[in-house]
């Protein structure tokens, strides 16, 4: 077992920063890929002559692959070593990116996105494990702020980069750009990460894997099918959700029996981790779910290009960039229960503006609200994750980061599906246009035609449109967005309940540790 040197200073030394650089580079690839692909969906619809529901599986397939592989990452990190597993994940993601660029059909692209997701799903939990072990719990707040860099670059750079690459070159380059980054990351990881020599000490929970990984994948498949189906009564929605839920519940009941379960739910005996994860999940359902609707409003209601929509989203990332480093330092010194509620107030204030949307809301007001929301986000997400992992023992870190990432993935998927279903339901309430149907035979609504006309003005030349119809449709569509943002706003308010129980005192001393000192030497298991 290779021993890592124990940190004796509260400062982030060069060795720790080198390790953090590897993790940040991998996280940038994974997170940018998600945001870049999201703005490319209209392009995929045109290039592959496919419906939105079909093209949306380029995102859903990636999410399902993440859900399948994340539960395995904790055991695999202990069994094979974090360095070699992290490099394997980087290689899978890079190879998958190259294959995505060669796709000739939408089916091929979806399949290659699965390969990408198998690699990308391990990058974040492994990265959190590597950084926590490198820095020790006394510096994890500042290091989490470093890991937050790609989470800032995602919403800022992803839509801008994706729009520019698609406009200047072609959609292939949103995947090809990962090849040089992946090559650099692999070399960097080989040089910077400490050598590991794992000693197999735990048996693999094969039965747990048969329940949890398929269970998560099936449940999220059903949830992800909701926007397309429009109702939970559809068989392709409720059946996989039900089977997935049964498998996940079965795993929960079973997981307390084996000594080393696939995901260690015994960690919830740690009150600090439990409160932090509940707060995180409620927050992510609200924030991540509604976050997908911000660019949609600019694209569908205001008729902006993907590049302009990306630029309009930048204030949110800039706001987070200002507060995240400060929040990271404070998380190492001040209990998060004293800071997170104030950050949530900023997020709630920003969200409230979007509950008042109309088709002509001032961009200055919207960008200002996104900036305020970003200030709150930068002081919320990473401090909560820090609180979740900070009081774990060294041997619990890999399993703890896996558990947090699974819950984060579920929360994000559920939030996105719920907000999409609510928006679709609201838009479907628009007045149908007599005698006008879409290719599937469904009646075209005023809101639907208005949104389509914003993105493809040439449609108005093909159909006679009565005066005022487009304006009326846009007003209804904007009101639909506003209604969904009310739900998100109320969920943000709900986050204050678990946040009130976050620790307000200095963290407890773990067995064998001194207050505010690093743990005993950490080995790569």
C-alpha positions in Angstrom: 0.0 0.0 0.0 1.5 3.3 -1.0 1.4 6.0 1.6 0.8 9.6 0.7 2.6 12.3 2.6 0.5 13.9 5.3 -0.2 17.6 4.8 1.0 19.7 7.7 -0.2 23.1 6.5 -3.6 24.7 5.8 -2.2 26.1 2.6 -2.8 24.3 -0.8 0.8 23.3 -1.6 2.2 22.7 -5.1 1.7 18.9 -4.9 -2.0 19.2 -4.0 -2.6 21.8 -6.7 -1.0 19.5 -9.3 -3.4 16.8 -8.3 -6.3 19.3 -8.4 -5.3 20.4 -11.9 -5.7 16.8 -13.2 -9.2 16.5 -11.6 -10.3 20.0 -12.9 -9.2 19.1 -16.4 -11.2 15.9 -16.4 -14.2 17.6 -14.9 -14.1 20.4 -17.5 -14.3 17.8 -20.2 -17.3 16.1 -18.7 -19.3 19.1 -17.7 -18.6 21.2 -20.8 -19.7 18.2 -22.9 -23.1 18.2 -21.3 -23.7 21.9 -21.8 -22.2 21.9 -25.3 -24.4 19.1 -26.5 -27.5 20.7 -25.0 -27.3 23.6 -27.4 -26.6 21.3 -30.3 -30.0 19.6 -30.1 -31.7 21.8 -32.8 -28.7 21.1 -35.1 -29.0 17.3 -34.6 -32.7 17.5 -35.5 -31.8 19.1 -38.8 -28.7 17.0 -39.6 -30.2 13.7 -38.8 -33.8 14.6 -39.7 -35.0 13.4 -36.3 -37.7 14.5 -33.9 -36.8 16.3 -30.7 -37.9 13.3 -28.6 -35.4 11.1 -30.5 -32.6 13.6 -30.4 -33.1 14.2 -26.7 -31.7 10.7 -26.2 -28.3 12.0 -26.9 -28.6 13.6 -23.5 -30.6 10.8 -21.8 -28.3 8.0 -22.9 -25.3 9.8 -21.4 -27.3 10.3 -18.1 -28.3 6.6 -18.0 -24.7 5.5 -18.5 -23.6 7.8 -15.7 -26.2 6.3 -13.4 -25.1 2.8 -14.2 -21.4 3.3 -13.6 -21.3 5.7 -10.6 -22.3 3.0 -8.1 -19.3 0.9 -9.2 -16.7 3.8 -8.8 -16.3 3.6 -5.0 -15.5 -0.2 -5.0 -13.4 0.1 -8.1 -11.4 2.9 -6.7 -10.5 0.8 -3.6 -9.9 -2.3 -5.7 -7.9 -1.0 -8.7 -6.5 2.3 -7.4 -7.7 5.8 -8.2 -5.0 6.7 -10.6 -5.4 3.8 -13.1 -9.2 4.0 -12.8 -9.2 7.7 -13.4 -7.0 7.3 -16.5 -9.3 4.6 -17.7 -12.3 6.9 -17.4 -10.4 9.7 -19.2 -9.5 7.2 -22.1 -13.1 6.0 -22.4 -14.5 9.5 -22.5 -12.0 10.6 -25.1 -12.5 7.5 -27.3 -16.3 8.0 -27.0 -15.9 11.6 -28.1 -14.0 10.7 -31.2 -16.6 8.1 -32.1 -19.4 10.6 -31.6 -17.8 12.8 -34.2 -17.9 9.9 -36.8 -21.6 9.2 -36.2 -23.7 9.0 -39.5 -27.0 8.3 -37.8 -28.8 9.5 -34.7 -28.7 5.9 -33.4 -25.0 5.7 -33.7 -24.6 9.0 -31.9 -26.8 7.8 -29.1 -24.7 4.6 -28.8 -21.4 6.5 -28.7 -22.8 8.8 -26.1 -23.3 5.8 -23.8 -19.6 5.0 -24.1 -18.8 8.6 -23.3 -21.1 8.4 -20.2 -19.4 5.3 -18.9 -16.1 7.3 -18.8 -17.7 10.6 -17.7 -19.7 8.9 -14.9 -16.5 8.0 -13.1 -14.6 11.3 -13.5 -16.5 13.3 -10.9 -16.7 10.8 -8.0 -13.1 9.7 -8.6 -12.0 13.3 -8.8 -13.6 14.1 -5.5 -12.0 11.0 -3.9 -8.6 11.9 -5.3 -8.7 15.5 -4.1 -10.1 14.7 -0.6 -7.3 12.1 0.0 -4.7 14.5 -1.3 -5.7 17.5 0.9 -7.2 16.0 4.0 -10.5 17.2 5.5 -9.0 20.3 7.0 -8.5 21.8 3.5 -11.4 20.2 1.6 -13.4 23.4 1.4 -10.7 25.3 -0.5 -10.1 22.2 -2.7 -13.8 21.9 -3.5 -13.8 25.5 -4.6 -11.1 24.5 -7.1 -13.3 21.6 -8.3 -16.0 24.2 -8.7 -14.1 25.9 -11.5 -15.5 23.5 -14.2 -19.0 23.9 -12.8 -18.6 27.6 -13.5 -17.0 27.1 -16.9 -19.9 24.8 -17.9 -22.8 27.3 -17.8 -20.5 30.1 -19.0 -18.4 28.5 -21.7 -20.5 25.5 -22.8 -23.3 27.3 -24.7 -20.9 29.9 -26.0 -18.3 27.4 -27.2 -21.0 25.1 -28.6 -22.7 27.9 -30.5 -19.4 29.2 -31.9 -18.2 25.7 -33.0 -21.4 24.9 -34.7 -21.6 28.3 -36.5 -17.9 28.5 -37.4 -17.2 24.8 -38.2 -19.7 22.0 -37.8 -21.4 20.0 -35.0 -18.6 17.4 -35.2 -16.2 19.8 -33.5 -18.2 19.8 -30.2 -16.8 16.3 -29.8 -13.5 16.6 -31.6 -12.4 19.3 -29.2 -12.3 16.7 -26.5 -9.5 14.7 -28.2 -6.6 17.1 -27.6 -7.9 17.9 -24.1 -8.2 14.2 -23.3 -4.7 13.5 -24.6 -3.3 16.3 -22.4 -5.3 15.1 -19.4 -4.0 11.5 -19.8 -0.4 12.7 -19.9 -0.9 15.1 -17.0 -2.6 12.4 -14.9 0.3 10.0 -15.5 2.8 12.6 -14.4 1.0 14.3 -11.5 -1.1 11.6 -9.7 0.8 9.6 -7.1 1.4 6.0 -8.0 -1.0 3.6 -6.5 -0.5 0.0 -5.5 -3.9 -1.2 -4.4 -4.3 -4.2 -2.2 -7.6 -6.1 -2.7 -9.3 -6.1 0.6 -13.0 -6.1 -0.2 -15.1 -8.6 -2.2 -17.2 -7.2 -5.0 -21.0 -6.9 -4.1 -22.2 -8.6 -7.3 -25.7 -9.0 -6.1 -25.9 -5.4 -5.1 -24.7 -4.4 -8.5 -27.5 -6.5 -10.2 -30.0 -4.5 -8.2 -28.7 -0.9 -8.0 -27.2 -0.2 -11.4 -30.1 -1.6 -13.5 -32.5 -0.1 -10.9 -31.1 3.4 -11.3 -30.9 3.1 -15.1 -34.5 1.9 -15.4 -35.9 4.5 -13.0 -34.1 7.4 -14.7 -35.2 6.0 -18.1 -38.8 6.2 -17.0 -38.3 9.7 -15.6 -36.5 10.8 -18.8 -39.4 9.5 -20.9 -41.9 11.7 -19.1 -41.4 14.9 -21.3 -42.0 12.9 -24.5 -45.0 10.9 -23.2 -46.5 13.9 -21.3 -48.1 11.7 -18.7 -47.0 9.1 -16.1 -49.7 6.8 -17.3 -47.8 5.8 -20.4 -46.4 2.2 -20.1 -42.9 3.3 -21.1 -42.9 5.8 -18.2 -44.5 4.0 -15.3 -43.2 0.5 -16.0 -39.5 1.2 -16.0 -40.0 3.6 -13.1 -41.8 1.0 -11.1 -39.3 -1.8 -11.8 -36.4 0.5 -11.2 -37.9 1.7 -7.9 -38.5 -1.9 -6.7 -34.8 -2.8 -7.5 -33.5 0.3 -5.8 -35.7 -0.3 -2.7 -34.6 -3.9 -2.7 -31.0 -2.8 -2.7 -31.6 -0.4 0.2 -33.1 -3.2 2.3 -30.3 -5.6 1.3 -27.3 -3.2 1.6 -27.1 -3.5 5.4 -26.4 -7.2 5.2 -23.0 -7.5 3.5 -19.9 -6.2 5.2 -18.9 -4.2 2.1 -22.0 -3.3 0.0 -21.7 -1.7 -3.4 -22.9 1.7 -1.9 -22.5 2.0 1.8 -25.8 3.4 3.2 -24.4 3.0 6.7 -22.7 6.3 6.0 -26.1 8.0 6.7 -25.4 7.2 10.3 -23.2 10.3 10.0 -25.8 13.1 10.8 -23.7 15.7 9.1 -23.6 13.8 5.8 -27.3 13.0 5.9 -28.4 16.6 6.4 -26.0 17.8 3.8 -27.1 15.3 1.1 -30.8 16.0 1.8 -30.2 19.7 1.4 -28.1 19.1 -1.8 -30.8 16.9 -3.4 -33.6 19.3 -2.8 -31.5 22.2 -4.1 -30.4 20.4 -7.2 -34.0 19.3 -8.1 -34.9 23.0 -8.0 -31.8 24.7 -9.4 -30.6 22.2 -12.0 -34.1 21.4 -13.2 -35.0 25.0 -13.8 -31.5 25.8 -15.0 -32.3 24.0 -18.3 -35.2 26.4 -18.9 -33.2 29.6 -18.8 -31.5 29.2 -22.2 -34.8 27.7 -23.6 -36.6 31.0 -22.7 -34.0 33.0 -24.6 -34.1 30.6 -27.6 -37.8 29.9 -27.9 -39.5 33.1 -26.6 -37.0 35.7 -27.5 -35.7 34.1 -30.7 -32.0 34.5 -29.9 -29.2 32.4 -31.5 -27.5 29.7 -29.4 -24.4 31.9 -29.1 -26.4 34.9 -27.9 -28.3 32.7 -25.5 -25.0 31.4 -24.1 -23.7 35.0 -23.6 -26.9 35.9 -21.8 -26.3 33.1 -19.4 -22.8 34.2 -18.6 -23.7 36.5 -15.7 -24.8 33.5 -13.6 -21.4 31.9 -14.0 -19.6 35.2 -13.3 -21.6 35.6 -10.1 -20.6 32.1 -9.0 -17.0 32.8 -9.9 -16.9 35.7 -7.4 -18.3 33.8 -4.4 -17.1 30.2 -4.9 -13.4 30.8 -3.9 -14.6 32.8 -0.8 -17.1 30.2 0.1 -14.5 27.5 -0.2 -12.2 29.2 2.2 -15.0 29.9 4.6 -16.1 26.3 4.5 -12.8 25.3 6.1 -13.2 27.9 8.9 -16.9 28.6 9.4 -19.6 25.9 9.7 -21.7 25.9 6.5 -24.9 26.2 8.5 -24.0 29.9 9.1 -23.3 30.7 5.4 -25.5 28.5 3.2 -28.9 30.1 4.3 -27.7 33.5 3.2 -26.6 32.1 -0.1 -30.1 30.5 -0.6 -31.7 33.9 0.0 -29.8 35.2 -3.0 -30.9 32.3 -5.1 -34.5 32.7 -4.1 -34.3 36.4 -4.9 -33.0 35.7 -8.4 -35.6 33.0 -9.0 -38.4 35.3 -8.1 -37.7 37.6 -11.0 -38.3 34.6 -13.4 -41.7 34.0 -11.9 -42.7 37.4 -13.4 -41.6 36.6 -16.9 -43.3 37.9 -20.0 -42.3 38.0 -23.7 -40.6 41.4 -23.3 -38.9 41.3 -19.9 -35.9 43.5 -19.7 -32.6 41.7 -20.4 -30.9 43.9 -17.8 -33.3 42.7 -15.2 -32.9 39.0 -16.3 -29.1 39.2 -16.5 -29.0 41.0 -13.1 -31.1 38.2 -11.6 -28.9 35.5 -13.1 -25.9 37.3 -11.6 -27.5 37.4 -8.1 -28.5 33.7 -8.5 -24.9 32.9 -9.5 -23.6 34.6 -6.3 -25.8 32.4 -4.3 -25.0 29.2 -6.2 -21.2 29.8 -5.8 -21.7 29.9 -2.0 -24.2 26.9 -1.8 -23.3 23.8 -3.8 -19.7 23.3 -3.0 -20.0 24.2 0.7 -22.8 21.7 1.1 -20.7 19.0 -0.7 -17.8 19.9 1.6 -20.0 19.5 4.6 -21.1 16.1 3.4 -17.5 14.7 3.1 -15.6 16.7 5.7 -16.3 14.5 8.7 -15.8 11.1 7.0 -12.8 8.9 7.8 -10.1 8.4 5.1 -11.4 4.9 4.3 -14.9 6.2 3.9 -14.1 9.0 1.4 -14.4 6.9 -1.8 -17.8 5.5 -0.8 -19.0 8.9 0.5 -18.2 10.7 -2.8 -19.9 7.9 -4.7 -23.1 8.2 -2.6 -23.2 12.0 -2.9 -22.7 11.7 -6.7 -25.5 9.1 -7.1 -27.9 11.3 -5.2 -26.8 14.4 -7.2 -27.4 12.6 -10.4 -30.8 11.4 -9.4 -31.8 14.9 -8.2 -30.6 16.5 -11.5 -32.5 13.9 -13.6 -35.7 14.2 -11.6 -35.5 18.0 -11.6 -35.0 18.2 -15.4 -37.8 15.7 -16.1 -40.3 17.4 -13.7 -39.7 20.9 -15.0 -39.8 19.7 -18.7 -43.1 17.9 -18.1 -44.6 20.9 -16.3 -43.5 23.2 -19.1 -44.9 20.9 -21.8 -48.2 20.6 -20.0 -48.5 24.4 -19.7 -47.7 25.0 -23.3 -50.2 22.3 -24.4 -52.9 24.4 -22.8 -52.5 27.0 -25.5 -55.4 27.6 -28.0 -55.2 25.2 -31.0 -55.2 26.8 -34.5 -58.2 25.5 -36.5 -57.2 23.3 -39.4 -53.5 23.2 -38.7 -51.8 20.0 -37.6 -48.1 18.9 -37.2 -46.6 15.9 -39.1 -47.9 13.5 -36.4 -51.4 14.7 -36.8 -51.6 16.7 -33.5 -53.2 20.1 -33.7 -50.7 23.0 -33.7 -51.3 25.5 -30.9 -50.7 29.3 -31.0 -47.8 29.0 -28.5 -46.3 26.1 -30.6 -46.5 28.1 -33.8 -45.1 31.2 -32.1 -42.1 29.3 -30.7 -41.4 27.7 -34.0 -41.6 31.0 -35.8 -39.1 32.5 -33.5 -36.6 29.9 -34.4 -37.6 29.5 -38.1 -39.1 32.8 -39.4 -39.6 31.3 -42.8 -42.5 29.3 -41.5 -44.6 32.5 -41.5 -44.2 32.7 -45.2 -45.7 29.2 -45.7 -48.9 29.7 -43.6 -51.4 32.5 -43.5 -51.2 33.8 -39.9 -54.0 36.0 -38.5 -52.8 39.4 -37.1 -51.8 39.2 -33.4 -51.6 35.4 -33.3 -47.8 35.2 -32.9 -47.8 37.9 -30.2 -50.6 36.1 -28.3 -48.8 32.8 -28.6 -45.5 34.3 -27.3 -47.3 35.8 -24.3 -48.9 32.5 -23.5 -45.6 30.7 -23.8 -43.8 33.2 -21.6 -46.6 32.8 -19.0 -46.0 29.0 -19.2 -42.3 29.5 -18.4 -43.3 31.8 -15.5 -45.6 29.2 -14.0 -42.8 26.5 -14.0 -40.4 29.0 -12.4 -42.9 29.4 -9.6 -42.5 25.7 -8.9 -38.7 26.0 -8.9 -39.0 29.0 -6.6 -41.1 27.2 -4.1 -38.6 24.2 -4.1 -35.8 26.7 -3.4 -37.8 27.9 -0.4 -38.2 24.3 0.7 -34.4 23.9 0.7 -34.3 26.2 3.7 -35.9 23.5 5.9 -33.0 20.9 5.7 -30.5 23.8 5.5 -31.6 24.9 8.9 -30.1 21.7 10.3 -26.7 22.1 8.7 -23.9 22.2 11.3 -23.5 25.6 13.0 -20.6 24.6 15.2 -17.1 23.5 14.3 -16.9 19.9 13.0 -16.5 17.1 15.6 -13.1 15.5 16.1 -12.8 12.1 14.4 -11.3 9.1 16.2 -7.6 9.3 16.1 -7.4 12.9 14.9 -6.6 16.2 16.5 -8.9 19.2 16.0 -8.2 20.9 12.6 -5.3 18.6 11.9 -5.1 16.2 8.9 -6.0 12.6 9.4 -3.5 9.8 9.8 -1.6 9.0 6.5 -3.9 8.1 3.7 -3.2 5.2 1.5 -4.6 4.3 -1.9 -6.7 1.2 -1.2 
